[in-house]
Amino acid sequence: MGNLIKAEFRKTLSLNLWWGLAIPAFGIALLFALSWGSTVNDFRDFLGSDAEDLARALGLDIDTLPVGLLALGRAVNIGVFFAVLFGVSALAGEYTRKTISTTFLTAPNRGSALSAKMITYIVWGLVYGVVVVAAASIGTVLTVDGGGLPSAGQWLGIAGAGLLAAVLGTLFGVGLGAVWNSVAGPTVFLCIWMLLVEHILVIVGFAAGLDWLGGVLPNGALNGIVGAVGAEAFGAIGSSLNVYHNEINEGLQWSMQFFAGAPGAFSWWASALIFLGWTMLFFGAGWAANQKRDIT
C-alpha cells in the first residue's frame, strides 16, 4: 500500500493541475475575503436597523460583533470549491489520459489502487484546506477592523471546519468523477449546479417556506460545515438558535445564515454528517463502478 500511495503522489505532482487549481483557490479566496471583509466592516450599513437588534440580542456592542467571521467563512467556502474540482480529476483524469490500465495492472487489485487514491486525496484535501484558510485569513485581517475580527477560538473553529470541508469536498469530487468517468462533464456540472442552480433553489425554497432546503442539498451542506460556525456566533444557527430565537426574528436568522454562507444549515457537525452522506453515496458508487469497468 505504501508504494501505491507514493506512486499516486508522484503521478499527481507530475501534473500541473494540483498547483493550477491551488493558485486560483488561494487568489480567489483572498480576493473574496478582501471584498467581503470591506463590505461587512461597516455592519450598520451592511445590515441596516437589524444590526442593532442583533447586537442587543447577543448582548454585544455593535462595534464588537465578530463580522470577520462572515468574510472568513464565505472566502473559505469559495476556495473549497477548487478542492472539489481537483478531486474530480483523481480517477476520471486517468481514464482521460489513458493511464488507468497501468494503475490497475500494477496494483495487487483494484481495491488497493482505489484505497491508495482515497488516502492520497485526503492528504491533498488537507493541503487545499490549508491554502484556502490561509488566504481567507489574510484577506480578513487586512480589511476587517480589530473589534470585528473573530476570537482565537472562532478562528480555530473556522480553520478546523475548513480543513474538514476541503477533505470531504475533495473525496466528493473523486466520487463524482469516478461515477461520470469524465473530467469535463462533472466540472461543467459542478460549476452550474453549485454556483448557480442550487443558490436559486435555496432562495426559492425559502420563499416557499422550505428554509431548511439549503442544509440538505450538496453545496449547501458543504458550505454549512464552515458557514454554520459563523452563523452560530450570530445566534442564527445550532445551539445559539435556542437561546436567541425569541429575540431574533426568523427572517433575520435566515439572513444571517445566508450572509455566513450557511442558509438552512442546522449546525456545522450536522452539515458535516449530511455532506458525508453525499460523499459516501458518490464515492461508494464510483468505487463500485470502477471495480469492473473496462480499462482497455
N, C-alpha and C positions, 0 to 999 in steps of 0.2 A: 504493500500500500504506500509506503514511503516513497518508493521510486516512481509510482504513478502520480503522486502528488507533486513531486519535483518536476516530472515531465509536464504536468499541467501548467505549473508556474512558468516553465521555460517557454511553452507554446504561447502563453498569454503575453509574456514580456517580449517575445519576438515580434509581436504585432504592435502597431501604433494605436490601436483602438483604446487601450487602457488609459493612456495619457491624452489621447484625442478627445475622450469624454470627460476625463478628470479636470482638464484645464477649463473647459466651459462650465463645468459644475462649480468650480471654485469662483470663476468670474461672475457667473450669473447669480450665485448665492450672495456674493459680495455686493454686487450692484443692487440686488433686491433688498438686502439689509440696509444699504445706504439710502435708497429711495423710501422704503417703508419706515425706516427709523426717522427720517426727516418729516414724514407725514404724521406719525403718531407723537412726535416730540411735543407738539402743542396739542395736548389731549382735549382741551376745551374746544378748539376749532374742529378737531377731528370728530368728536362725538357730540358736540353741542351741549344742550342742557342736561342730557343724560349723564354726562361726565360727573357732575356734582352729585347726582343721585347715587351713582355707582360708588363714588368715593365715600359718601356718607354711609352707605350700606356696609361697606367693607371696614369702616372705622378708620379710614386713612385720609390724609390730606391729599388733595388732588395732585399736588406737585410731587408727591412721593409714590404715586401709583406706578407699578413696575411695567410701564408701557413698552419698555425694551423687549419684553417677552413676545410682544406681538410681532415686532420686526425679526427677532431671532428665530421664532418658530416658523414664520412664513418663509424666511430665507432658507432654513434647513429643509423644509418640505420641497421647495422648488429644486434644490440641489439633489435631493434623494432621487428625484425622477431620473437623473442621469445614471444612477446606480441600477435602476430598473432596466434602462436601455442597455447598459453594459451586460447585464445578466442574460439578456435575450441572445447575445452572440455566443454564449458559452458552448452550447451543443449545436444550435442551429447554424452557427458560423462554420462549424467543422463540416457539416453537410454542404454548405455553400462552397467552401474551399476544397472539398473532396479529400479531406484528411481524416475523415471519420473511420475509414477502413483500417488505417494504421493504428488509430487509437484503440479500437475494439480488438483487433487481431493481436496486439502486443500485450494486452491485459489478460489475466487469468480467465476472466469472464466479464460480461458487460456490467454486472452489478458492481464489480470492483472499479471499473472505469467510471461509472456514474457516481459512485461514492467518492472517488478522488476528486471529481469535478465539484461535487457538493461542498467538500471541505475547502477546496481551493477558492471557491466563490464566496464562501462565508468570510474567509480572510480578506478577499477583495472588497466585500461589502463593508467590512470594518475600515479598510483604507479609505473608501469613498466617504464613509461617515465622518472620519477624522478631517478629511479635506473640506467637507461641506460645513461642519460645525465650526472649524477654524475660520472659514470665510465669513460665515454669518456672524460670528462673534466679533471679528474685526470691524465689519460694517456697522454693527450695532453700537459698539464702543465709540466709534468715530462720529456718530450722528445723534445719539440719544444723550440728553443731559444726565448728570450724575444721579439726581434724585429719581429718575425714571429707569435706571439700569436695574436688572434683576439682581437678587441677592446671590451669594455664592451657592446656596442650596438650590435655588431656582435654576441657576445656570447649569449646575451639575445634573439636575433633573432633565433639562432640555438636551444636554450633551449625551446623557445616557440613552434617552429616548431616541435621539437622532442616530446613534450607533445601531440601536436595535432596529429602527425603521430601515436603515440602509442595508443591513444584513437580510432582513425579511424581503425587502424590495428587490434585492439582487436575486435571491432564490425564486421569487415570484417571476422575475424576468426569465430566469433559466427555465422554469417550468413552462411558461407560455411559449418561449421559443422552441422548446423541445416538442411540445404538442403541435405547433404550427409547422415545424420543420423548415423554418424560413427566418431570415433576419429582417428583410424589408417589410413583409406583411405585418408581423406583430409590432414593429417600430411605428409604422404609419397608424395602425390601430390604436396603440397606446397614446400617441400624440393627440389623436382625435378624441378618444374616449376620456382620457384623464384631464386634458387641458380644456376641453370644450363640452362634450356631451354630458358628462357626469355633473359638471357645475350647473348646467341648465336643469338637469333632473332634480338636483338638490334644491334649487331656488323654486322651481315649480312645485316640488313636494312640500316645501314649507308653506307656500301659498295655499296648498290643498289640505293643510293640517298634518302632513306627514313630516314633522320636523326632525324625526329620527332617521330619515332615509339616508342622509349623508353618513351616518355612523355605520351603516352596514354594507354600503357599496364599496368596491375595492379601493378606489382612490381616496374616498372619504375615510375609510378605516386606516389606511396607511398614513394619511395626513393627521388623523386623530391621535396617533401614537405620540407625536411631538406636540401638535396643537392643543391637545387636551391639558397639557401641563400649564400652558399659558392661560387657557380658558378657566382652569380651576383657580388660578391665582386671582381672577376677577370675579369669583363667585358664580360662574356661569356653567359649571360642569362638575360632575363627580361628587365628592363629599361636600364641597363647598355649596353646592346647589341646595342641599338640605338645610343649611344654615341660613342662607340668604333669600330663599325663594319667596318669602313673604314681603321682602323689601325691593326686590328687583323684578320687574315685570317680564313676562315670557318673551316679548319682542326684544327687549334689551339683552336678555340671556342669550337668545339665539344670535343676535347681532354680535355679541362679544365672542361667541363660539366661531362665528364666521370670520371676524377680524383676526382671531387667533389661528385660523386655518383648520378648525375642527367643527364645522357645522353638523349638528346632530350626533356628535360623538358622546359616549357615555362616561368614559374616563380613559386615561392613557392605557391602563392594563386591559380594559375591555376591548379597546380598539386594537391592541396588540393581539389579543386572542382571536378576534374576528378576522383580522388580516392574516394571522397564522393559518386560519381555516382556509382562506382563499389560496394561500401559498401552498398548503398541503394538497389542495384539490388539483392545482395545475402542476405542481412538482410531481405528485403521485401519478397523474395522467401521463406526463412526459416520461417518467421512469418506465411506466408500463409500456408505452408506445415504442420506446427505444430498446426494450428487451428483445424484440423480434423484428424490428424494422430492417429492411433490406439495405445493405451497405455497399452493394456492388455498383 
